[in-house]
Amino acid sequence: MPFPPFPSLSPLASFGNGQPAGDYDPPFHLLIISRNKCKILLFIMEAKTKFKSDSTEWHWWLLVAVIAVLVAGAVYITVWRNFHDLQNKLPHIRRPPRGVTQKYSDALRISTQFFDKDEVHTLKKFKYACDSVFDGVLICCFLFEPAAGRLENNQIEWRGDSGLRDGKEENIDLSKGLYDAGDLIKFGFPMAFTATILAWSILEYGQHMEAVKELKHAQESLKWITDYLINAHPSDNVLYIQVGDPDIDHKCWERPETTTEKRPAIQVNNSYPGSDVAAETAAAMAAASLVFKNHDAHYSRSLLKHAQKLFEFADSYPGIYSKSIPQIQDYYNSSGYLDELLWAASWLYHATGDGYYISYVTVMHGNAFANWGNPTWLSWDDKLAGMQTERMNLIDFQSTIFRILFDRELHIRSSAGGLIWVNEWDSLQYSIATSFLAADYVLGNNPMNMSYLVGYGLKYPQYVHHRGASIQVNATTGCEDGFKWLNSTKPNPNLAIGAVVGGPFLNDTYIDSRNNSMQAEPTTYNSAFFVGLLSGLVTSSSVVRSFT
C-alpha cells in the first residue's frame, strides 16, 4: 500500500532565521508512524542542488526505497503482533456488548460487596467506589454484610464471627447463610429466593460482572448461601427452614456477634410439609448448579442432587410451610406453593435437560398452576412472573417483565417521581424486580434527591434499621438495654454500605428513622435484585443472549 503524500509543515511562529514557517520551503519532510511502543522516525532529505553524478543519484533513491520497505514491514509486524496479543488476552467469557457504562459499573461494584466474604476491601476504598459513577454501585450492594458464620479475611471493623453454634443441637452446621434484613433470624424461604435471583443474575450477566471484575465476588456470595442450604437438607424429606426464634429476637436489640439467646432450628418434613420453601430451595440449588458447572463440577453435581430430592419432597408432600409452622405467619407468610413447584421444575429443566421437568411445567401442571392471564409481581412469595418468563424463553432481566405486564394490560401505579409502586411495605422490591427503569430512581434521581443504596452518592439513609450498623463495636450491651441504640437520635455509627433499604412511600417521601422498619430496613433479596439489574445495565447495550 503506498504511503499518503507527505504533509507540509503547518505555519509556526518562525524558524531560527526569523522567516515565518509558512513562507519557508523546508529542507525536509517528516513522517512519524506510531503504533503502541513502536515509533519509526523517517527523515527524507531533499537535495537542494543537483547531484553531480547520476550514479550518486541512483544510489540515493535505492536507499530511500529500502528504508520505505523496512518501514512498511515494521508497521505490518507490529500491527499483527498487537492484534494477536489482544486476542490472547481476551477472557473466555461472553464479552459485554459495546462499552461499560461507568455509572452502573460503579454501582455494581458496591452492590456485589454486599455478599463478599473473602476479599473485603477497606472502608476507604468502598467509600471511594460508592461515590463514583455504575460499576461502583454494584460494589455497594455487596458491601452490606448480613452474613453469619466465620468470616474469613474480614476487614469490616464492625462485623465479626457470629452464629457459630447454629444447628449444633441438631448435630448439623447451620453457621453460614444470611441474617434476614436488619434482624438476627435466618429465614430459609427468602434466603433461598435471594440465592435463586443471584444465580440467575450470574447466569444472565456473568460476562458483564467479569468485565468489571465482580464475577468472583458474586460466585463466592452465592456459595456462602448454598453451603448453608446443603447443610440444611440433611436427608431427603427434611429441610431446616429457620434458625432463631423471631418472637425472642424482636424483644432484643443487639449485635449478632454478642447475642446469647437460644436459636432453635425449625424444619419441614413429611409430617409438617412445606412445598413452597422446599421447592424454592430446589430452584436455588438447580440455578446455582449451573453457575458452578464449569468451575466446580463436584459441587455442581451435589447441588443438583439436593435440588432433585427437594423437588420430589415438595411435590410428594404438598403443603404450605407457614400453615405447618404457624408462628412464622407474622414474618414470611406464604400465599401458596404452586408457583414455587413450577419455578423449581423450570430451573431443574435448565440444569438437567430432563424432559420430565418441562412436561411438569407445560403438559402436567402449567395451565392449572400458572394462573395465566392474571397480573403478578416477582417477589419472594410469588414466582409466577419468573416462571412464565422461563416458559416463554424470555429470560432477560431488562425486558421480560415489561412484556409479561404489558401483555396482560396490567394497570401500573407509580409515584409522582416515577417509581412503580405496589405496596407500602418494602416498596422497592417490586420496582427493582420489575423494571430496570427503577435503577436511576434508586440511585438518587428522585424527588428526595436521595440514593436508597447506602453508601452511593452524597445523600443516602443514615438511620438504617440494622442492628449491627446501629450499635458501636465496643459497646457492652445485652438483650433489652440495646434498645437505647435503636432509639438513639444519632446516625448509625457503622455504615451498612451496599444495603438497599425498603424505599419511599407512594408520594415519594422517605422518613429516615431507625424505628421506621417499613422504609428503613434492608433485605437480602432487594440487593440480589439490584445486583442483577445493575449487571444488565453495566454495558451500553441491553441485548444479551440468554444462558438457555
C-alpha positions as CSV (number, residue, x, y, z in Angstrom):
1,M,0.0,0.0,0.0
2,P,1.5,3.4,-1.0
3,F,2.1,5.9,1.7
4,P,0.0,9.1,1.6
5,P,1.7,12.3,0.3
6,F,4.0,13.9,2.9
7,P,2.2,16.8,4.6
8,S,3.9,20.1,4.5
9,L,4.6,21.7,7.8
10,S,1.9,24.0,9.3
11,P,2.8,27.6,9.7
12,L,4.6,28.1,13.0
13,A,5.8,31.3,14.7
14,S,9.1,31.3,12.9
15,F,12.2,29.4,12.3
16,G,15.6,30.3,13.6
17,N,16.2,32.9,10.9
18,G,13.1,34.8,11.7
19,Q,11.3,33.8,8.5
20,P,7.7,32.7,9.1
21,A,7.4,28.9,8.8
22,G,4.6,29.1,6.4
23,D,6.7,31.1,3.9
24,Y,9.7,28.8,4.0
25,D,10.4,25.8,1.8
26,P,11.6,23.3,4.4
27,P,14.7,21.2,3.6
28,F,12.9,18.0,4.7
29,H,9.6,16.3,5.3
30,L,8.8,14.5,8.5
31,L,6.9,11.2,8.7
32,I,6.1,9.6,12.1
33,I,4.4,6.3,12.1
34,S,3.4,5.3,15.7
35,R,1.9,2.1,16.9
36,N,1.9,1.4,20.6
37,K,5.6,1.4,21.6
38,C,6.9,1.2,18.1
39,K,7.8,4.7,16.7
40,I,9.7,4.9,13.5
41,L,11.1,8.3,12.6
42,L,12.0,8.7,9.0
43,F,13.8,11.7,7.7
44,I,13.9,12.1,4.0
45,M,16.2,14.8,3.0
46,E,15.5,16.7,-0.2
47,A,18.5,17.7,-2.2
48,K,18.7,21.5,-2.7
49,T,21.1,21.2,-5.5
50,K,21.6,19.0,-8.5
51,F,23.6,15.9,-8.0
52,K,26.9,16.0,-9.8
53,S,26.7,12.3,-10.6
54,D,23.9,10.1,-12.0
55,S,25.4,7.2,-10.1
56,T,25.2,9.1,-6.8
57,E,21.5,9.9,-7.5
58,W,20.7,6.3,-8.3
59,H,22.2,5.0,-5.0
60,W,20.3,7.7,-3.1
61,W,16.9,6.6,-4.4
62,L,17.8,2.9,-3.8
63,L,18.5,3.8,-0.2
64,V,15.1,5.6,0.1
65,A,13.3,2.6,-1.4
66,V,15.0,0.2,1.1
67,I,14.1,2.4,4.0
68,A,10.4,2.6,2.8
69,V,10.2,-1.2,2.6
70,L,11.6,-1.6,6.1
71,V,9.1,0.9,7.5
72,A,6.2,-0.9,5.8
73,G,7.4,-4.2,7.1
74,A,7.9,-3.0,10.7
75,V,4.4,-1.4,10.7
76,Y,2.8,-4.7,9.5
77,I,4.7,-6.9,12.0
78,T,3.8,-4.5,14.9
79,V,0.1,-4.4,14.0
80,W,0.0,-8.2,13.6
81,R,1.6,-8.8,16.9
82,N,-0.6,-6.4,18.8
83,F,-3.8,-7.9,17.3
84,H,-2.8,-11.5,18.3
85,D,-1.7,-10.3,21.8
86,L,-5.1,-8.7,22.2
87,Q,-6.9,-11.9,21.1
88,N,-4.9,-14.0,23.6
89,K,-5.7,-11.6,26.5
90,L,-9.4,-11.7,26.0
91,P,-11.2,-13.7,28.8
92,H,-13.0,-16.8,27.7
93,I,-16.4,-15.4,28.6
94,R,-19.2,-13.8,26.6
95,R,-18.0,-10.3,26.1
96,P,-20.2,-7.4,27.1
97,P,-21.6,-5.6,24.1
98,R,-20.2,-2.1,23.4
99,G,-18.6,-0.3,26.3
100,V,-19.0,-0.3,30.0
101,T,-21.4,2.3,31.4
102,Q,-19.3,3.7,34.3
103,K,-22.2,4.8,36.4
104,Y,-23.8,1.3,36.6
105,S,-20.3,-0.3,36.8
106,D,-19.6,1.7,40.0
107,A,-23.0,0.8,41.4
108,L,-22.4,-2.9,40.6
109,R,-19.1,-3.0,42.5
110,I,-20.7,-1.5,45.5
111,S,-23.6,-4.0,45.3
112,T,-21.5,-7.1,45.0
113,Q,-19.6,-6.4,48.2
114,F,-22.9,-7.0,50.0
115,F,-22.3,-10.7,49.9
116,D,-18.5,-10.8,49.7
117,K,-16.6,-12.9,52.3
118,D,-13.0,-13.5,51.3
119,E,-11.9,-10.2,49.7
120,V,-13.5,-7.5,51.6
121,H,-11.7,-4.2,51.0
122,T,-11.2,-1.3,53.3
123,L,-14.0,1.1,54.1
124,K,-12.0,3.9,52.5
125,K,-11.8,2.0,49.2
126,F,-15.5,1.2,49.4
127,K,-16.4,4.8,50.1
128,Y,-14.5,5.9,47.0
129,A,-16.2,3.2,44.9
130,C,-19.6,4.2,46.1
131,D,-19.1,7.8,45.2
132,S,-18.0,7.0,41.7
133,V,-20.4,6.7,38.8
134,F,-22.3,2.5,37.6
135,D,-19.5,0.0,38.1
136,G,-19.3,1.2,41.8
137,V,-22.9,0.7,42.6
138,L,-22.5,-3.0,42.1
139,I,-19.8,-2.9,44.7
140,C,-22.1,-1.1,47.1
141,C,-24.8,-3.8,47.1
142,F,-22.2,-6.4,48.2
143,L,-20.8,-4.3,50.9
144,F,-23.9,-4.7,53.0
145,E,-22.8,-7.6,55.2
146,P,-25.7,-9.7,56.5
147,A,-23.6,-12.9,56.6
148,A,-23.4,-15.3,59.5
149,G,-20.7,-17.8,60.4
150,R,-16.9,-17.5,60.5
151,L,-16.0,-14.6,58.2
152,E,-12.6,-15.3,56.5
153,N,-10.3,-12.3,56.0
154,N,-13.0,-10.0,57.3
155,Q,-11.9,-6.3,57.2
156,I,-15.2,-4.7,58.1
157,E,-14.4,-3.4,61.5
158,W,-17.9,-3.6,62.9
159,R,-18.5,-7.2,61.8
160,G,-17.2,-10.4,63.3
161,D,-17.9,-14.2,63.6
162,S,-21.4,-15.0,64.7
163,G,-23.9,-17.8,64.7
164,L,-21.2,-20.4,65.1
165,R,-23.4,-22.7,67.2
166,D,-26.4,-22.5,64.9
167,G,-27.6,-26.1,64.3
168,K,-25.4,-27.7,67.0
169,E,-28.4,-29.0,68.9
170,E,-29.5,-30.9,65.8
171,N,-25.9,-32.0,65.0
172,I,-25.7,-30.0,61.8
173,D,-23.7,-27.0,60.8
174,L,-26.0,-24.0,60.1
175,S,-23.5,-21.4,60.9
176,K,-23.3,-19.9,57.4
177,G,-26.2,-18.3,55.4
178,L,-27.6,-14.8,55.8
179,Y,-29.4,-13.0,58.6
180,D,-32.7,-11.6,57.4
181,A,-32.9,-7.9,56.9
182,G,-31.9,-6.0,60.0
183,D,-32.7,-8.8,62.4
184,L,-30.8,-11.9,63.5
185,I,-33.1,-14.7,62.2
186,K,-32.2,-16.9,59.3
187,F,-35.4,-17.4,57.3
188,G,-34.9,-20.1,54.7
189,F,-37.6,-19.0,52.3
190,P,-36.4,-15.5,51.4
191,M,-32.8,-16.7,51.7
192,A,-33.3,-19.4,49.1
193,F,-35.0,-16.8,46.9
194,T,-32.1,-14.5,47.3
195,A,-29.8,-17.3,46.1
196,T,-32.0,-18.1,43.1
197,I,-32.1,-14.4,41.9
198,L,-28.3,-14.1,42.5
199,A,-27.7,-17.3,40.5
200,W,-30.0,-16.1,37.7
201,S,-28.1,-12.7,37.6
202,I,-24.8,-14.5,37.3
203,L,-26.1,-16.8,34.5
204,E,-27.6,-13.9,32.5
205,Y,-25.0,-11.3,33.1
206,G,-21.9,-13.0,34.3
207,Q,-19.9,-11.7,31.4
208,H,-20.9,-8.1,32.5
209,M,-19.8,-8.9,36.1
210,E,-16.5,-10.2,34.8
211,A,-16.0,-7.1,32.8
212,V,-15.9,-5.0,36.0
213,K,-14.2,-7.8,38.0
214,E,-17.2,-8.7,40.2
215,L,-18.0,-12.2,38.9
216,K,-15.8,-13.9,41.5
217,H,-17.5,-11.9,44.3
218,A,-20.9,-12.9,43.1
219,Q,-20.0,-16.6,42.9
220,E,-18.5,-16.6,46.3
221,S,-21.5,-14.9,47.8
222,L,-23.8,-17.4,46.2
223,K,-21.8,-20.3,47.5
224,W,-22.0,-18.8,51.0
225,I,-25.7,-19.3,50.8
226,T,-25.8,-22.6,49.1
227,D,-23.3,-24.1,51.5
228,Y,-25.9,-23.3,54.2
229,L,-28.7,-24.8,52.1
230,I,-26.9,-28.0,51.5
231,N,-26.3,-28.5,55.3
232,A,-30.0,-27.5,55.9
233,H,-31.0,-30.6,53.9
234,P,-29.6,-33.5,55.9
235,S,-32.0,-36.1,54.5
236,D,-34.4,-36.5,51.6
237,N,-37.5,-35.3,53.3
238,V,-36.1,-32.9,55.9
239,L,-35.3,-29.3,55.3
240,Y,-34.3,-26.8,58.1
241,I,-36.1,-23.6,57.1
242,Q,-35.3,-21.3,60.1
243,V,-32.7,-20.6,62.7
244,G,-33.7,-18.5,65.7
245,D,-37.0,-17.5,67.4
246,P,-38.4,-14.3,65.9
247,D,-40.5,-13.6,68.9
248,I,-37.5,-13.6,71.2
249,D,-35.4,-11.9,68.6
250,H,-37.8,-8.9,68.4
251,K,-37.6,-8.4,72.1
252,C,-33.9,-7.7,71.8
253,W,-31.7,-5.2,70.0
254,E,-28.1,-6.5,69.9
255,R,-25.2,-7.3,67.6
256,P,-25.2,-10.8,66.2
257,E,-21.6,-11.2,67.5
258,T,-22.7,-10.8,71.1
259,T,-26.2,-12.4,71.2
260,T,-26.6,-15.2,73.8
261,E,-30.3,-16.1,73.2
262,K,-31.3,-19.6,72.2
263,R,-31.5,-20.1,68.5
264,P,-33.7,-23.2,67.7
265,A,-33.6,-24.7,64.2
266,I,-37.0,-25.4,62.7
267,Q,-37.7,-28.0,59.9
268,V,-40.3,-29.1,57.5
269,N,-40.7,-32.8,56.9
270,N,-43.3,-35.4,55.9
271,S,-45.5,-34.6,58.9
272,Y,-45.1,-30.8,58.6
273,P,-44.7,-30.2,54.9
274,G,-43.5,-27.1,53.2
275,S,-43.7,-27.4,49.4
276,D,-43.2,-23.7,48.9
277,V,-39.9,-23.4,50.8
278,A,-38.7,-26.8,49.7
279,A,-39.4,-26.0,46.0
280,E,-37.7,-22.6,46.3
281,T,-34.7,-24.2,47.8
282,A,-34.7,-26.7,45.0
283,A,-34.8,-23.8,42.5
284,A,-31.9,-22.1,44.2
285,M,-29.8,-25.2,44.1
286,A,-30.6,-26.0,40.5
287,A,-29.8,-22.5,39.3
288,A,-26.6,-22.5,41.4
289,S,-25.6,-25.9,39.9
290,L,-25.5,-24.2,36.5
291,V,-23.3,-21.3,37.9
292,F,-20.7,-23.8,39.2
293,K,-20.9,-26.4,36.5
294,N,-17.8,-25.3,34.7
295,H,-15.9,-24.2,37.8
296,D,-16.5,-26.9,40.4
297,A,-18.2,-29.9,38.8
298,H,-18.4,-31.9,42.0
299,Y,-20.0,-29.1,43.9
300,S,-22.4,-28.6,41.0
301,R,-23.5,-32.2,41.0
302,S,-24.0,-32.1,44.7
303,L,-26.3,-29.1,44.4
304,L,-28.3,-30.7,41.6
305,K,-28.7,-33.9,43.6
306,H,-30.1,-31.9,46.5
307,A,-32.3,-29.9,44.2
308,Q,-33.9,-33.1,42.6
309,K,-34.5,-34.6,46.0
310,L,-36.1,-31.4,47.4
311,F,-38.3,-31.1,44.4
312,E,-39.5,-34.7,44.8
313,F,-40.2,-34.0,48.5
314,A,-42.1,-30.8,47.7
315,D,-44.2,-32.5,45.1
316,S,-44.9,-35.6,47.1
317,Y,-45.9,-33.9,50.3
318,P,-47.9,-30.9,49.4
319,G,-48.4,-28.2,52.0
320,I,-47.8,-24.5,52.8
321,Y,-45.0,-24.1,55.3
322,S,-46.5,-21.2,57.2
323,K,-49.6,-23.4,57.9
324,S,-47.4,-26.2,59.1
325,I,-45.4,-23.8,61.2
326,P,-48.0,-21.1,62.3
327,Q,-45.5,-19.0,64.2
328,I,-43.8,-17.8,61.0
329,Q,-47.0,-16.3,59.6
330,D,-46.3,-12.9,61.1
331,Y,-43.0,-12.7,59.2
332,Y,-42.8,-14.6,56.0
333,N,-46.3,-15.9,55.4
334,S,-46.6,-17.9,52.2
335,S,-49.6,-17.4,49.8
336,G,-49.2,-20.8,48.3
337,Y,-46.8,-23.3,46.7
338,L,-47.9,-24.0,43.2
339,D,-45.8,-21.2,41.7
340,E,-42.7,-22.5,43.5
341,L,-43.3,-26.0,42.1
342,L,-43.3,-24.7,38.6
343,W,-40.4,-22.3,39.3
344,A,-38.3,-25.2,40.6
345,A,-39.3,-27.5,37.7
346,S,-38.2,-24.8,35.3
347,W,-34.8,-24.4,36.8
348,L,-34.4,-28.2,37.0
349,Y,-35.1,-28.5,33.3
350,H,-32.4,-25.9,32.6
351,A,-30.0,-27.8,34.8
352,T,-30.7,-31.3,33.6
353,G,-32.4,-31.1,30.2
354,D,-34.7,-33.9,31.5
355,G,-38.0,-33.8,29.6
356,Y,-39.9,-34.7,32.7
357,Y,-39.4,-31.2,34.2
358,I,-40.6,-29.3,31.1
359,S,-43.6,-31.7,30.9
360,Y,-44.3,-30.9,34.5
361,V,-44.3,-27.2,33.7
362,T,-46.3,-27.4,30.5
363,V,-48.4,-30.5,30.0
364,M,-48.9,-31.8,33.5
365,H,-49.5,-28.6,35.6
366,G,-48.8,-25.5,33.5
367,N,-52.3,-24.4,32.9
368,A,-53.6,-25.4,36.3
369,F,-50.8,-23.8,38.3
370,A,-49.5,-20.9,36.3
371,N,-52.6,-18.6,36.6
372,W,-52.1,-17.4,33.1
373,G,-53.8,-14.1,32.2
374,N,-53.7,-12.6,35.7
375,P,-51.3,-9.9,36.9
376,T,-48.4,-10.9,39.1
377,W,-45.2,-9.5,40.5
378,L,-41.9,-11.3,41.0
379,S,-41.1,-11.4,44.7
380,W,-40.0,-13.8,47.4
381,D,-43.6,-15.0,47.7
382,D,-44.7,-15.0,44.1
383,K,-42.6,-16.7,41.3
384,L,-45.2,-16.7,38.6
385,A,-43.7,-13.8,36.7
386,G,-40.3,-15.5,36.7
387,M,-41.7,-18.9,35.9
388,Q,-43.9,-17.6,33.0
389,T,-40.8,-15.8,31.7
390,E,-38.8,-19.0,31.6
391,R,-41.7,-20.9,30.0
392,M,-41.8,-18.3,27.2
393,N,-38.0,-18.4,27.0
394,L,-37.8,-14.7,27.6
395,I,-35.2,-14.8,30.4
396,D,-34.0,-11.2,30.3
397,F,-33.9,-9.0,33.4
398,Q,-34.4,-5.8,31.4
399,S,-37.3,-6.7,29.1
400,T,-39.2,-9.8,30.1
401,I,-41.1,-8.4,33.0
402,F,-42.3,-5.5,30.9
403,R,-43.6,-8.0,28.3
404,I,-45.4,-10.0,30.9
405,L,-47.0,-7.0,32.5
406,F,-48.0,-5.1,29.4
407,D,-49.2,-8.1,27.5
408,R,-51.7,-8.5,30.3
409,E,-52.8,-4.9,30.2
410,L,-51.8,-4.5,33.9
411,H,-52.7,-1.1,35.3
412,I,-49.5,0.0,37.0
413,R,-49.5,2.7,39.6
414,S,-46.5,4.9,40.1
415,S,-45.5,7.7,42.4
416,A,-45.2,11.3,41.2
417,G,-41.5,10.8,40.9
418,G,-41.8,7.9,38.5
419,L,-41.4,4.8,40.8
420,I,-43.6,1.8,40.1
421,W,-45.4,1.3,43.3
422,V,-47.3,-1.7,44.5
423,N,-47.3,-1.8,48.3
424,E,-46.1,0.4,51.1
425,W,-44.2,-2.4,52.8
426,D,-40.7,-2.8,51.1
427,S,-41.9,-0.8,48.1
428,L,-38.6,-1.1,46.3
429,Q,-38.8,-4.9,46.0
430,Y,-41.4,-4.7,43.3
431,S,-39.9,-1.9,41.3
432,I,-36.4,-3.3,41.2
433,A,-37.7,-6.7,40.3
434,T,-40.0,-5.4,37.6
435,S,-38.0,-2.8,35.7
436,F,-34.5,-1.5,35.1
437,L,-36.1,2.0,35.0
438,A,-36.1,2.0,38.8
439,A,-32.3,2.0,38.8
440,D,-31.8,5.7,38.4
441,Y,-34.6,6.4,40.9
442,V,-32.9,4.2,43.5
443,L,-29.6,5.9,42.9
444,G,-30.9,9.3,43.6
445,N,-32.9,10.6,40.6
446,N,-36.0,11.1,42.7
447,P,-37.8,14.0,44.4
448,M,-35.9,13.3,47.6
449,N,-32.6,13.5,45.8
450,M,-31.6,10.6,47.9
451,S,-29.9,7.3,47.0
452,Y,-31.6,4.3,48.5
453,L,-28.4,2.3,48.1
454,V,-26.5,3.0,51.3
455,G,-23.0,4.4,50.5
456,Y,-23.8,5.5,47.0
457,G,-23.8,9.2,46.2
458,L,-23.7,12.2,48.6
459,K,-27.0,11.6,50.3
460,Y,-28.4,8.2,51.5
461,P,-30.1,6.9,54.6
462,Q,-28.2,7.4,57.8
463,Y,-30.6,5.6,60.2
464,V,-30.8,2.2,58.6
465,H,-32.8,-0.3,60.6
466,H,-29.9,-2.7,61.1
467,R,-28.7,-3.9,64.4
468,G,-25.0,-4.3,63.6
469,A,-24.8,-0.9,61.9
470,S,-26.6,0.9,64.8
471,I,-24.5,-0.3,67.7
472,Q,-20.9,0.7,68.4
473,V,-18.5,-2.1,68.1
474,N,-17.0,-1.7,71.6
475,A,-20.4,-1.3,73.3
476,T,-21.3,-3.7,76.1
477,T,-25.0,-4.4,75.7
478,G,-27.4,-7.2,76.4
479,C,-30.8,-8.1,75.0
480,E,-33.0,-5.3,76.2
481,D,-30.6,-2.5,77.1
482,G,-29.6,-2.4,73.4
483,F,-32.8,-0.6,72.6
484,K,-31.1,2.7,73.5
485,W,-29.2,2.3,70.2
486,L,-32.4,1.7,68.3
487,N,-34.0,4.8,69.8
488,S,-30.9,7.0,69.5
489,T,-31.2,10.2,67.5
490,K,-27.6,9.9,66.3
491,P,-26.9,8.4,62.9
492,N,-25.7,4.8,62.8
493,P,-22.1,4.6,63.9
494,N,-21.4,1.9,61.3
495,L,-22.2,2.3,57.6
496,A,-24.1,-0.6,56.1
497,I,-22.6,0.0,52.6
498,G,-24.5,-1.8,49.9
499,A,-27.8,-2.1,51.8
500,V,-30.9,-1.4,49.7
501,V,-33.5,0.0,52.1
502,G,-37.2,-0.6,51.9
503,G,-37.8,2.6,50.0
504,P,-40.2,5.5,49.7
505,F,-44.0,5.9,50.1
506,L,-46.3,6.5,47.1
507,N,-45.8,10.2,47.4
508,D,-42.0,9.8,47.0
509,T,-41.3,10.7,50.6
510,Y,-38.9,8.8,52.9
511,I,-38.6,9.1,56.7
512,D,-35.1,8.4,57.7
513,S,-35.7,6.9,61.1
514,R,-34.3,3.7,62.6
515,N,-37.7,2.8,64.1
516,N,-39.3,3.1,60.6
517,S,-38.7,-0.5,59.7
518,M,-41.2,-0.3,56.9
519,Q,-38.9,2.0,54.9
520,A,-35.5,1.8,56.5
521,E,-35.0,-1.9,56.8
522,P,-32.7,-3.5,54.1
523,T,-33.3,-7.0,52.8
524,T,-31.1,-9.6,51.1
525,Y,-33.4,-10.1,48.1
526,N,-33.6,-6.4,47.4
527,S,-29.8,-6.4,47.0
528,A,-30.0,-9.6,44.9
529,F,-32.5,-8.0,42.5
530,F,-30.4,-4.9,42.3
531,V,-27.2,-6.8,41.5
532,G,-29.0,-8.5,38.6
533,L,-30.4,-5.2,37.5
534,L,-27.1,-3.4,37.6
535,S,-25.3,-6.3,35.9
536,G,-27.6,-5.9,33.0
537,L,-27.1,-2.2,32.8
538,V,-23.4,-2.1,33.2
539,T,-22.9,-2.0,29.4
540,S,-24.4,0.3,26.9
541,S,-26.4,-2.4,25.2
542,S,-29.5,-4.1,26.5
543,V,-29.2,-7.0,24.0
544,V,-27.8,-10.1,25.8
545,R,-28.2,-13.7,24.8
546,S,-29.9,-15.9,27.4
547,F,-27.9,-18.6,29.1
548,T,-30.5,-21.0,27.7
